[in-house]
Structures are given as C-alpha cells and as structure tokens.
C-alpha cells in the first residue's frame, strides 16, 4: 500500500473516531430549557360599537362554561356593561360579575384585547380594586423565554398548558386571534431546531402539555396541531394528547388532564386517553427509562398534583402521585403543572412538583377568599415558594439546568409589577 493511501485511510479513521466521540460527548453533556404555564391572555372581543351584539354573543359563550346557557345569556344582558370611547367608538372598558355574587371585575381594553383587570369585592372590601391581570406580564414572559433560546441559554421551551383563551373565534386556527398571538410572540421568534434535536424527534422549539383552554370550543385540538404540527410525529392526534421524547439522556413526558368541569375544576377528566390508560402508558415510559439507564425524568401536565391555592389539586382518586413516588428511588422525577394561576413548589416522597401558573393569565388566587385552601390534611406538603406569605401578583418562568450526575438547578425568573424590585432571578429547591 502506498503511503499517501495509508495516510488517507488513517485520516478517515481519525475523523470518524472524532465524530463518534463528539456524538457520545453531546449525548451525555448538560443542557438547559425553560418552562412556563398558563400564558394565555384574557379575552379578545370585537371592539367597535357597531359590533356590540357580536361581543355580547361571545360573552354568553364564555359564561356558558360555568352557567346554564339561559342563565349566562341573562347575566350578559343584565349585568355586563360595555363602555365605548365617545370619539373612537371603540370598546375601552368592561364591567361584569366575577366568581362570587359580591365580586365585580373591571377590564380595560385596547383594540379588543384586555390590557388589565381588577376585582372589587363590594361586600368584603368595598372600594378596593385588586389588580389581577396585566397584559404586559405575559408579554414579558414570552420575550424572556424567546431571548433565552435565541441567546443559547435554553435549548427548548416547555409549556404546562393554557396557551390560548379558546378556539371559538376564527373560522380556522390561522384566523383565531389567540393562536395568532402565540405564533407572533413566540413561535415566529425562535430559531429552527438543530440537527441534534431533529435526531431526537424534536422538530420544534416549544413542547406544550395540553390545558383545558386548548380544548375549549376546539375538542379536536385543531388549533394546537396547526400551531405545533411537529407534535404529530411524536404521536399526538385528536385522539391521543400524550407524548414523550428523550434528549441527552433525559426523558420528557407530557400527559393530559382534560377539559374544565366547574363542579371539579382540577379533576383529571381526560378521555384522549382516559386517566387509567394514561397511567398504564406512564408506567411503561418510566419502566423503559429505568431499564435504559435514564436517570432524569421531567413530566408535564396541566392540573396540579399538589396545590394550596385557587382551584386546588387533582382529587386523590385520580392523583398520580403514588404512581410517580413508586419510581422515585430509581429516577430523579420532576413534575411541571399549572392550571392554578400562581406559583408553588412542593417536594413529596422524593418527587419535585412545580406549579407554574404565572405565565400571563389572570392571577385570581391573590384575591380575598381564594388565597389558600382550608381543611388540607395535617401532613400535606408545605409550599416552598411563598412559605406561608400572602400570594402576590407575579409573572414568571422557570429556567432548568441539567447536568448528568449532578443535581438539577432550578431558577425562577420573575416580574412583580407592584414591587420595589420588580425583576428577580431566584434559585429554588437547591
């Protein structure tokens, strides 16, 4: 063999060896991602005075979620006030009942979008208006998570559900104002996935769990699948709203807790598939991770396993904690939830639970009477975020740093509009 040919073969061998070594190093190296939830805005309404009838029709549909249809129509006709600017003839304010008979909410609007919302309890705190929503809060979260990915600080983004208000408006998802907003603020701003992500089946940068608002007036999740078409390759369809993928030695699992039922607002009411079938699949995915040497597992679903505020946790009969705890000796399991519009942290039986409801939706658990849930069991896990302090209006997202063989690092980046120091990054669950 001539020396030049030997040199060429040797060079090829070294090159292939370097590529293989680099692939091995990449597969076991650290990475970061962001998580946020309940990022939907409040409602968008036709805003011209000539469209008032259309706006009221939409509001009847909204009230119909928690009231019988005839009652909802009566409430909207009698108790909802739409106030228009006398010069522009555009809707600028909305005054309507809130969740209890003594609560009244006032919403300001600009070009149809709610920009702020406050609540007055005319019985408990007359004259006191508690702000629970600012459009700028969700806009800040969206900008920050996009910035993280664009700057290389996060590889991808998870969302725990409720990206949109509902699917009713618009003949198709591209005409729906809420999905259009998600696309404009987040999806269009992100770089395409790199080859490593594509090799892992991740053909996008955002991976959501399905919330109850995604299926409100869109039970076939047409809007979700149009906005995230790559989820189909991970097995998502109108009949299958759960999926998983692996990235750099970590497993990511997404479950589905179902639509909203006002009688049990945090129930696991899913039928695509049902709770029992999901638990069977969850065990298979966890068994597979354990037998395959995967140590870190991140699980996202909408309704919270543990919660001390607002609508409360998943009822015990449908609560997956016992299933998850059974694997905690072998796997480092972290669960991301939302649904309750605040932030809470729990550790129970070796499992870490994050309630990430500060992505932009109204912060109703800060209101009097809904701050804390009474009559919880004496051994109920303590909230490690507020630690007994009163809940405050806060918009945030979680930054997660994963290093093989090391404890995962969690940092909550937050925006508190009424604070002396509105912006902060706080490492939690150290």
N, C-alpha and C positions, 0 to 999 in steps of 0.2 A: 504493500500500500504506500502510495506516495505521501510525503509529509504534508503537503497542502490539504489533501483529502482528509488525512487524520486530524489536522487542525480544525477543519470544518466540522467533522463529526464531534470532536471534543467540545467545540464551541456550542453546537446544538444541544449536546448533553447538559452542559452547564446552564444554558438558557432555560431548558425545560425544568431542570432542577430548581433554578431560581424561581420560576413561575409557580411550581408546586409548593415551594417553601413559602412564597408570598401568599398563596391561597390559604395555606394552613395557618399562617400568622393572622391573616384577615379574619378567618373564621373564629379565632379564639381571642381576638383583640376587643377592647372596650368600645362602647358607643353610647350615644345619648339620644333621648327622644323627649318630646313634650306631650302633656296630657291636659285636656280641659273638657268641661262639660256644661250642659245647659246654656249654650251660647246663643240660642235663638233670641232675636229681637222680640219686642212686643208687636202687636198687630199693625198691619198696614191697611189703610182704608181709602176708598175713593174720596178725594178731598175737596172737590168743587161743590159749591152749594147746590148746583143742578143735579148732583149725584147723591143727594142725601138719602133718597129711597134705597139706592144700592148699598150705601154704607149701613143703613139700618137692617137690611136683609142679611148682610154678612154678620152683623152683631147678633141677630137671632140665632144663626147657626152656631156662633161661639157660645152663647148662653145655653144652647141646647145640649152642650156637653155635660152640664150638671143640673139642668132643669128639664121638665117635660116641655115639649115643643110649644104648646099653647101658653104655658106659664112664661116661657122665655120670650115669646112674642109680646106678651102683655108687659113684661118688665122693660123691654127695649122701647116700647111705645110710650110708656108712662114715666119711667124713672131714669131714662138715659137722655142727657142733654147734649146736643151737638152745637157748638158755638163757632160761628164763622166770622172772619175778619170782614168788616163792612166795606173795605176798599178793594181787597183782592178777591173777596167771596170764596176764600179758602178756609178749610177746617183748621182751627188753631187750638181748640180745647174741647175736651170730652169729660163730662162729669157723670158718674154712674155708680151704682151699688157695687160693693166688693163682696167679700165672702160671708160676712155676718150682717144682720139687719141693721146694726148701728155703724157700719163702716161705709165710707164714701171715698171713692178714688177720683182724683183729678189728673187727667193726662194732657200734656201739651203735645202738639203735633206740628210737623213741618213737611209740606208736600206729601202728606198721607202717612208719614212714619211717626210713631210715638217717640218723642225725644226724652221725655221724663214722665214719671208717675209718682204721685204721693197719695198717702191714705190718711184720712182723719176718722177717728172713732168718736162719733158725736156723743157717745154715752160715757166711755171711759176717759177720753182725753179730748174734750171739745176744744176746737181752735188750734190743735196741734197737728201739723201736717208732716208725716214721716215719709221722706223720700225713699222709695224702694227700687227705683229704676232710673238709670241714665244711659242713653244710647251710647255715650262716649265710653262707658265701661267695657261693653262688648267690642267696640271698635279698637280699644287699646289692646285687649287680649288678642284679637285677630292680628293686629300689626306686629305684636311681640313674638307670637309663635312663628309667623312668616319670617320675621327677621332672624330668628334663631336658625331656621333651616337654611335661609339664603346665606348666612354667615358661616355655616358649617358647624354651629353649636349643637344642632339637633339633626339627626338623620331623617326622622319622620315624625308624624303627629298622630296621637290617638284622641278620639273624642268619645265621651261616655253617653252620647245621645242628646236629643232635642237640639238639633242644629237649626231647625226651622219652626215657625209657628204652626203651619199646617199645609196641606196640599190642595185646598179647595180653590184658591184663586188662580186663574190662568187655565187655558184650555190644555196646555201641556207644560211639563216642567220648565222648559225654556221661557215660558211666559209667566211662571209663578214668581212673584216678587221676592219671596223668601229664599228659594233656591238660587235665584239670580244673584241675590246679595251674597250668599255663601261662595258662589263661583267668582264673583267680582273681588270680594275682600280677601279670600284665602286661596282658592284653587288656582286662579289665574296668576297669582303672585309667586307661586312656588316653582322651583326648577324641576325638570323631569327626573324620575328615579334613575340612579346609575345602574351599571350592569350587574353589580353585586345584588342590589335589591331585586332587579328583574329575575336573576337566577333563583332568588328565594320566593318568587311568585308575587312580589310586591311591585306592581306596575303603577303605583301612585305614591304620593307622599302623605296622604291622610287616610286613616283607617278608623271608621266610626263603629261603635255599637249602635244598635237601633233603639231610639227612645220612643215614648208614647206619642210625641208630637209628629214624628216622621210618618206614622200610620194614620194620623187624624185626617180624615177625608182623603186618604190615599192608602187603603189597606193592602194594595198590591205593590206598594213601595216603588211606584214608577219614578217618582222624583229622586229617591235615593239612588236607584240603579242608573238613571240618566246622568246624575252628577258624579257617581263613582262607578263607571262601567267596568273597571278592573276588578270589582268585587265578585263579578260573575265567575271569573277564573278561579276564585277562591271558594266557589260553591254556593254563593249567595243567589237566591232567586225569590220570587214572591211566595214560595212555599218553604224556604229554608233561609232563615235570617241569622244563622250562626256560622262561624268560620274560624279558621286558625292559620297561622303561618309560623315558621321558625326563622330567626335571624341571629347570626353569630352566636350560636349555642344557647339562645333563649327562646322560649315558646310564648307566643301571644295567642290568646283565646278570647273570642267575642261571643257572648251569649245574648239572649233576647228575653226581656221580662214582660213584654206585652203592652197592649193598649191601656188607656186610663179607665178606671172604674171608680166613680166618686164614692161608692159605698166602701171600697177597699182601695184607697188611692195608691198604695205601694204594693199591691198584690202581684204575684207572678202569674199573669193572666194570658201568657203567650200560647198560641196554637200553631206556630210556624217554626219549629215544632213546639209541642207542649212541654211543660216543666219536667215530667218524668222522662221523656225521651231525651231532653237536653242533659239531664243528669247521667243517663247512660252514656251519651256521647262524651260528656265531660270526663267521666271516669276512664274511658278509652284513651282520650287525649293525654290525661295525666299518667296513666299506666305506660303509655308509649313514651312519654317524656322520661319517666323514671328508668325504664328499661334501656332507653337510648342514651343515657348519660347526661341528659339535660338537667341542669340544676335550678335555673331561674325560670319561673313561670309568671307571666303577667296576664291577668284576666279582667276583661272589661264587660260590664253590663249596666243597665240604666238604674233600676231601683236599688236602694242601698241595703246591704246585709245588716249593718248596724247604723243607727241614727238616733239622735236625741232631740231633733228639731223638726218643725214643719209637719209633713205628712207621715213621717215615721218610717220604720224599716219594713222589709218584706215580712209578712206573717210567718210565724215559726213553722207551720205545717208545710210551707213551701220554701223555707230558707235553706240555702245550700251550704251554710257554714259547717255543719257536721261532715259533709262530704269533703269539703276543702281541708278541714282540720285533720282528717284522716291521712292526708298526704304530706302534712307539714313537717314531719320528721325527716323526710327524704328530699323534699323540694322546698325551695325558697319561693313562697307564693305571695304575690301582691295583687290586690283586687282594687280596681278603679270603678267607682259608682258615681251617680249624680242624682237627678230627679228632685231631691230636696235642695232648694236654691240657697245653699250656704256651703261652708267648708267644714268638714270634721275629719278627724283621724282616730283610728282605733287599732289596737293590737289584741288579738284573741287567739289563744291556743296555737301560737306560732304563725298566724296569718296576719298580714298587714292590710288594713282597709282604709282607702281614701274616699271620702265623699267630696266630689269636685263639682259643686253646683254654682260656681262663681264665674262662669264664662261669659255672662252677659244678660241672662234673664232677670226678671224682677226678683228682688231679694225679700220675698214675703215672710220668711221666718224671723226677720228682725222686728216684725210688728207685735204689739202687745197681745198676749194670749196665745201666740204661736211660737214663741221663742224656744220653749222647752216642752217636752212631753212628760206628763205626770204618770206616776204609778209604774215606772220601769222596775224590773226585778232588782233586788239589792246587789246582785253580783253582775249587773250589766256593765260592760266595759266603759271606762272613762273616755270622754272626748279629750284627745291630746293636743287639740289645736286651740280652742277657746279656753279650755281648762276652767270652766265654770264662769268665765266672764260673760257679760251680755254680748250677744251676736251683733255684728256691725255690718253696714253695707260695704261689700268688698267684691272686687272683680279680680280673678287670678287664673293662673295656670301653673302646672307642676312640671318641673324640669327633672328628668331622671337620668342619672349617670350609671351605666352598667359596666363593671369591671370584673372579668372572670376571677373567681377565687377570692373576691373582696366583697364587703357589704355594699349593697346598692345605696347610692347617695340620692336623697330627695330634697329638692329646693322649691319652695312655693314663692313665685314672683307675684306680687300683689299690688293693687291700686285701690286705696281707700280715699274716695273723693273728699270727705269731710275731715280728714286727718291733717295734723300739722306736718306730718311727713307722709304724703300720700303714696309714695312708691318705696317698696322694700323687697328684698330677697331674703327669705328665711329658710335655713336648713332645718328639716323636721325629721322625726323618727331616726335620730342618729344612732 
